Amino acid sequence: MSTLYLKASEEKISKYVIFSGDPWRVEMLQKLLDDPNHVAFNREFNTYTGTYKGIPITISSTGIGAPSAAIAMEELYDCGMEVAVRMGTIMGLKDGMIGKLLIPNGSMRMESTSDTYVPKSFPAVANLELVNCMNKSVVQNNREYINGITCTMDGFYSQMRESRLSKKMKTNILNTFDEIEKYNISGVDMETSCMLVLGNLMNIKVCSVTMTTVLKNLKEVLEGEDRLKAEQDLCKIVLDGIKIYHEGGYKYE
Protein backbone atom coordinates (compact mmCIF):
# COMPACT_ATOMS: atom_id res chain seq x y z
CA MET A 1 0.00 0.00 0.00
CA SER A 2 1.42 3.39 -0.99
CA THR A 3 1.56 6.47 1.24
CA LEU A 4 -1.07 9.18 0.90
CA TYR A 5 0.91 12.00 -0.73
CA LEU A 6 4.29 10.66 -1.88
CA LYS A 7 2.74 7.45 -3.26
CA ALA A 8 5.70 5.54 -1.82
CA SER A 9 5.90 2.04 -0.38
CA GLU A 10 8.45 0.29 1.82
CA GLU A 11 9.87 -1.92 -0.92
CA LYS A 12 10.63 1.13 -3.11
CA ILE A 13 12.38 3.30 -0.49
CA SER A 14 15.98 3.07 0.75
CA LYS A 15 17.03 3.62 4.35
CA TYR A 16 19.09 6.57 3.04
CA VAL A 17 16.93 9.52 1.92
CA ILE A 18 17.92 12.91 0.50
CA PHE A 19 15.26 15.63 0.60
CA SER A 20 15.32 18.64 -1.73
CA GLY A 21 12.76 21.42 -1.69
CA ASP A 22 12.77 21.82 -5.46
CA PRO A 23 11.22 18.93 -7.45
CA TRP A 24 13.43 19.83 -10.42
CA ARG A 25 16.62 19.67 -8.36
CA VAL A 26 15.58 16.07 -7.76
CA GLU A 27 15.75 15.60 -11.54
CA MET A 28 19.32 16.93 -11.48
CA LEU A 29 20.21 14.66 -8.59
CA GLN A 30 18.71 11.49 -10.04
CA LYS A 31 21.05 11.77 -13.03
CA LEU A 32 23.92 11.01 -10.65
CA LEU A 33 22.29 7.72 -9.58
CA ASP A 34 22.70 4.36 -11.27
CA ASP A 35 19.45 2.79 -12.48
CA PRO A 36 17.13 5.40 -10.94
CA ASN A 37 13.56 4.19 -10.57
CA HIS A 38 10.86 6.86 -10.59
CA VAL A 39 8.68 6.06 -7.59
CA ALA A 40 6.13 8.84 -8.16
CA PHE A 41 5.57 12.55 -8.80
CA ASN A 42 2.49 13.69 -6.91
CA ARG A 43 1.78 17.30 -5.95
CA GLU A 44 5.16 18.76 -4.88
CA PHE A 45 6.67 15.35 -4.10
CA ASN A 46 8.98 13.94 -6.79
CA THR A 47 10.65 10.69 -5.67
CA TYR A 48 13.30 8.38 -7.12
CA THR A 49 15.28 5.44 -5.77
CA GLY A 50 18.56 4.29 -7.30
CA THR A 51 22.11 3.50 -6.29
CA TYR A 52 25.20 5.66 -5.88
CA LYS A 53 28.47 3.75 -6.00
CA GLY A 54 26.54 0.65 -4.98
CA ILE A 55 24.56 2.26 -2.14
CA PRO A 56 20.74 2.35 -2.44
CA ILE A 57 19.54 5.95 -2.01
CA THR A 58 16.11 7.56 -2.26
CA ILE A 59 15.72 11.20 -3.25
CA SER A 60 12.51 13.17 -2.82
CA SER A 61 11.30 16.76 -2.99
CA THR A 62 9.41 18.46 -0.17
CA GLY A 63 8.21 21.66 -1.80
CA ILE A 64 8.68 24.92 0.09
CA GLY A 65 8.30 25.18 3.83
CA ALA A 66 8.01 23.08 6.97
CA PRO A 67 4.43 21.73 6.62
CA SER A 68 5.11 19.81 3.40
CA ALA A 69 8.60 18.82 4.59
CA ALA A 70 6.99 17.21 7.63
CA ILE A 71 4.64 15.24 5.39
CA ALA A 72 7.57 13.94 3.34
CA MET A 73 9.51 13.00 6.49
CA GLU A 74 6.51 11.22 8.03
CA GLU A 75 5.68 9.19 4.92
CA LEU A 76 9.24 8.08 4.18
CA TYR A 77 9.74 7.22 7.84
CA ASP A 78 6.70 4.96 7.44
CA CYS A 79 8.61 3.34 4.56
CA GLY A 80 11.70 2.57 6.65
CA MET A 81 13.90 5.68 6.33
CA GLU A 82 16.87 5.60 8.76
CA VAL A 83 19.05 8.49 7.53
CA ALA A 84 17.61 11.80 6.29
CA VAL A 85 19.53 14.69 4.73
CA ARG A 86 17.93 17.98 3.75
CA MET A 87 19.74 19.30 0.69
CA GLY A 88 18.93 22.84 -0.40
CA THR A 89 19.79 26.51 -0.59
CA ILE A 90 19.91 29.09 2.17
CA MET A 91 20.10 32.84 2.72
CA GLY A 92 23.38 33.69 4.46
CA LEU A 93 23.50 36.41 7.10
CA LYS A 94 27.26 36.93 7.23
CA ASP A 95 29.68 38.39 4.72
CA GLY A 96 31.84 35.97 2.76
CA MET A 97 29.35 33.10 2.85
CA ILE A 98 28.20 33.14 -0.78
CA GLY A 99 29.00 29.82 -2.49
CA LYS A 100 29.92 28.15 0.81
CA LEU A 101 28.18 25.16 2.36
CA LEU A 102 26.31 25.88 5.58
CA ILE A 103 25.85 22.63 7.52
CA PRO A 104 24.18 23.61 10.79
CA ASN A 105 24.69 21.91 14.12
CA GLY A 106 21.24 23.15 15.06
CA SER A 107 18.49 25.54 14.05
CA MET A 108 16.36 28.18 15.77
CA ARG A 109 12.68 27.18 15.58
CA MET A 110 10.75 30.16 14.20
CA GLU A 111 8.50 27.94 12.09
CA SER A 112 5.29 26.61 13.59
CA THR A 113 5.01 23.06 12.24
CA SER A 114 7.41 21.59 14.80
CA ASP A 115 5.30 23.25 17.51
CA THR A 116 2.56 20.75 16.67
CA TYR A 117 4.95 17.95 17.71
CA VAL A 118 6.96 19.33 20.66
CA PRO A 119 7.14 22.36 22.99
CA LYS A 120 9.38 25.29 22.07
CA SER A 121 11.97 24.19 24.61
CA PHE A 122 12.72 21.08 22.52
CA PRO A 123 15.95 21.64 20.52
CA ALA A 124 16.37 21.24 16.76
CA VAL A 125 19.78 19.61 16.49
CA ALA A 126 21.58 17.66 13.77
CA ASN A 127 23.29 14.30 14.16
CA LEU A 128 26.97 15.16 14.60
CA GLU A 129 28.21 11.91 13.03
CA LEU A 130 26.31 12.76 9.85
CA VAL A 131 27.44 16.40 9.99
CA ASN A 132 31.08 15.27 10.24
CA CYS A 133 30.68 13.05 7.17
CA MET A 134 29.19 15.93 5.20
CA ASN A 135 32.04 18.21 6.33
CA LYS A 136 34.54 15.65 5.00
CA SER A 137 32.66 15.46 1.70
CA VAL A 138 32.73 19.25 1.28
CA VAL A 139 36.51 19.29 1.68
CA GLN A 140 36.94 16.35 -0.71
CA ASN A 141 34.88 18.24 -3.29
CA ASN A 142 37.01 21.39 -2.95
CA ARG A 143 34.38 23.59 -1.32
CA GLU A 144 34.30 25.38 2.03
CA TYR A 145 31.85 24.71 4.85
CA ILE A 146 30.52 26.51 7.89
CA ASN A 147 28.98 24.79 10.93
CA GLY A 148 26.78 27.20 12.81
CA ILE A 149 23.22 27.80 13.92
CA THR A 150 20.54 28.58 11.35
CA CYS A 151 16.99 29.85 11.73
CA THR A 152 13.90 28.40 10.08
CA MET A 153 10.92 30.64 9.33
CA ASP A 154 7.48 30.24 7.76
CA GLY A 155 6.90 33.54 5.99
CA PHE A 156 8.95 34.22 2.88
CA TYR A 157 7.27 37.47 1.78
CA SER A 158 6.27 38.42 5.32
CA GLN A 159 9.66 37.78 6.98
CA MET A 160 12.42 37.27 4.40
CA ARG A 161 11.72 39.22 1.18
CA GLU A 162 9.97 42.50 0.46
CA SER A 163 6.80 42.34 -1.63
CA ARG A 164 4.07 44.67 -2.79
CA LEU A 165 1.96 43.56 0.17
CA SER A 166 4.74 43.96 2.75
CA LYS A 167 5.33 47.50 1.49
CA LYS A 168 1.60 48.24 1.58
CA MET A 169 1.47 46.95 5.17
CA LYS A 170 4.66 48.89 6.02
CA THR A 171 6.35 45.71 7.21
CA ASN A 172 10.07 46.27 7.74
CA ILE A 173 11.54 42.98 6.52
CA LEU A 174 15.03 43.95 7.65
CA ASN A 175 13.81 43.97 11.26
CA THR A 176 13.51 40.18 10.94
CA PHE A 177 17.24 39.83 10.37
CA ASP A 178 18.24 42.51 12.86
CA GLU A 179 16.40 40.56 15.54
CA ILE A 180 18.03 37.17 14.89
CA GLU A 181 21.54 38.35 13.99
CA LYS A 182 22.17 39.24 17.62
CA TYR A 183 21.96 35.50 18.32
CA ASN A 184 24.87 34.83 15.91
CA ILE A 185 22.58 33.10 13.40
CA SER A 186 24.41 32.14 10.20
CA GLY A 187 21.52 31.72 7.75
CA VAL A 188 17.76 31.45 7.23
CA ASP A 189 15.69 28.79 5.47
CA MET A 190 12.17 27.36 5.65
CA GLU A 191 12.60 23.65 6.45
CA THR A 192 15.64 22.73 8.55
CA SER A 193 14.47 23.10 12.15
CA CYS A 194 11.29 21.12 11.57
CA MET A 195 13.18 18.30 9.85
CA LEU A 196 15.79 18.15 12.62
CA VAL A 197 13.08 17.93 15.27
CA LEU A 198 11.26 15.15 13.43
CA GLY A 199 14.46 13.21 12.83
CA ASN A 200 15.19 13.22 16.54
CA LEU A 201 11.63 12.17 17.41
CA MET A 202 11.95 9.32 14.89
CA ASN A 203 15.33 8.32 16.37
CA ILE A 204 16.99 8.45 12.97
CA LYS A 205 20.14 10.22 11.76
CA VAL A 206 19.33 13.66 10.33
CA CYS A 207 21.20 16.73 9.11
CA SER A 208 20.83 19.65 6.72
CA VAL A 209 23.33 20.53 3.99
CA THR A 210 22.72 23.91 2.36
CA MET A 211 24.43 26.03 -0.27
CA THR A 212 24.51 29.78 0.37
CA THR A 213 23.11 31.32 -2.81
CA VAL A 214 21.99 34.72 -1.53
CA LEU A 215 22.90 37.10 1.29
CA LYS A 216 20.54 39.22 3.37
CA ASN A 217 18.61 41.89 1.45
CA LEU A 218 20.03 40.51 -1.84
CA LYS A 219 23.39 42.04 -0.93
CA GLU A 220 25.03 39.34 -3.02
CA VAL A 221 23.41 36.69 -5.23
CA LEU A 222 24.86 33.59 -6.85
CA GLU A 223 23.65 33.58 -10.47
CA GLY A 224 24.21 32.04 -13.90
CA GLU A 225 26.93 29.44 -14.33
CA ASP A 226 28.16 29.96 -10.76
CA ARG A 227 24.71 29.07 -9.42
CA LEU A 228 24.43 26.01 -11.67
CA LYS A 229 27.90 24.79 -10.63
CA ALA A 230 27.08 25.36 -6.96
CA GLU A 231 23.91 23.26 -7.21
CA GLN A 232 25.74 20.49 -9.06
CA ASP A 233 28.44 20.48 -6.39
CA LEU A 234 25.77 20.40 -3.68
CA CYS A 235 24.22 17.26 -5.19
CA LYS A 236 27.55 15.44 -5.37
CA ILE A 237 28.63 16.55 -1.90
CA VAL A 238 25.53 15.09 -0.28
CA LEU A 239 25.80 11.81 -2.19
CA ASP A 240 29.48 11.50 -1.31
CA GLY A 241 28.67 12.36 2.30
CA ILE A 242 26.23 9.47 2.49
CA LYS A 243 28.88 7.18 1.03
CA ILE A 244 31.36 8.33 3.69
CA TYR A 245 28.77 7.65 6.38
CA HIS A 246 27.85 4.26 4.90
CA GLU A 247 31.51 3.23 4.94
CA GLY A 248 31.92 4.19 8.61
CA GLY A 249 33.52 7.59 8.07
CA TYR A 250 31.67 8.98 11.08
CA LYS A 251 33.85 6.97 13.47
CA TYR A 252 36.51 8.86 15.38
CA GLU A 253 40.04 7.56 14.88
C-alpha positions, -999 to 999 in steps of 0.1 A, spaced: 0 0 0 14 34 -10 16 65 12 -11 92 9 9 120 -7 43 107 -19 27 74 -33 57 55 -18 59 20 -4 85 3 18 99 -19 -9 106 11 -31 124 33 -5 160 31 8 170 36 44 191 66 30 169 95 19 179 129 5 153 156 6 153 186 -17 128 214 -17 128 218 -55 112 189 -75 134 198 -104 166 197 -84 156 161 -78 157 156 -115 193 169 -115 202 147 -86 187 115 -100 210 118 -130 239 110 -106 223 77 -96 227 44 -113 194 28 -125 171 54 -109 136 42 -106 109 69 -106 87 61 -76 61 88 -82 56 126 -88 25 137 -69 18 173 -59 52 188 -49 67 154 -41 90 139 -68 106 107 -57 133 84 -71 153 54 -58 186 43 -73 221 35 -63 252 57 -59 285 37 -60 265 7 -50 246 23 -21 207 23 -24 195 59 -20 161 76 -23 157 112 -33 125 132 -28 113 168 -30 94 185 -2 82 217 -18 87 249 1 83 252 38 80 231 70 44 217 66 51 198 34 86 188 46 70 172 76 46 152 54 76 139 33 95 130 65 65 112 80 57 92 49 92 81 42 97 72 78 67 50 74 86 33 46 117 26 67 139 57 63 169 56 88 190 85 75 176 118 63 195 147 47 179 180 37 197 193 7 189 228 -4 198 265 -6 199 291 22 201 328 27 234 337 45 235 364 71 273 369 72 297 384 47 318 360 28 294 331 28 282 331 -8 290 298 -25 299 282 8 282 252 24 263 259 56 259 226 75 242 236 108 247 219 141 212 232 151 185 255 140 164 282 158 127 272 156 108 302 142 85 279 121 53 266 136 50 231 122 74 216 148 53 233 175 26 207 167 50 180 177 70 193 207 71 224 230 94 253 221 120 242 246 127 211 225 159 216 205 164 212 168 198 196 165 216 177 138 233 143 142 270 152 146 282 119 130 263 128 98 274 164 100 311 153 102 307 130 72 292 159 52 320 182 63 345 157 50 327 155 17 327 192 13 365 193 17 369 164 -7 349 182 -33 370 214 -30 344 236 -13 343 254 20 318 247 48 305 265 79 290 248 109 268 272 128 232 278 139 205 286 114 170 299 117 139 284 101 109 306 93 75 302 78 69 335 60 89 342 29 73 375 18 63 384 53 97 378 70 124 373 44 117 392 12 100 425 5 68 423 -16 41 447 -28 20 436 2 47 440 28 53 475 15 16 482 16 15 469 52 47 489 60 64 457 72 101 463 77 115 430 65 150 440 77 138 440 113 135 402 109 172 398 104 182 425 129 164 406 155 180 372 149 215 383 140 222 392 176 220 355 183 249 348 159 226 331 134 244 321 102 215 317 78 178 314 72 157 288 55 122 274 56 126 237 65 156 227 85 145 231 122 113 211 116 132 183 99 158 182 126 131 179 153 113 152 134 145 132 128 152 132 165 116 122 174 120 93 149 153 83 164 170 85 130 201 102 118 193 137 103 212 167 91 208 196 67 233 205 40 227 239 24 244 260 -3 245 298 4 231 313 -28 220 347 -15 229 371 13 205 392 34 186 419 15 200 405 -18 234 420 -9 250 393 -30 234 367 -52 249 336 -68 237 336 -105 242 320 -139 269 294 -143 282 300 -108 247 291 -94 244 260 -117 279 248 -106 271 254 -70 239 233 -72 257 205 -91 284 205 -64 258 204 -37 242 173 -52 275 154 -54 286 166 -19 255 151 -3 258 118 -22 295 115 -13 287 124 23 262 95 25 289 72 10 314 83 37 288 76 64 279 43 49 315 32 49 319 42 86 335 76 81 317 90 111 338 70 135 365 89 154 400 76 149 
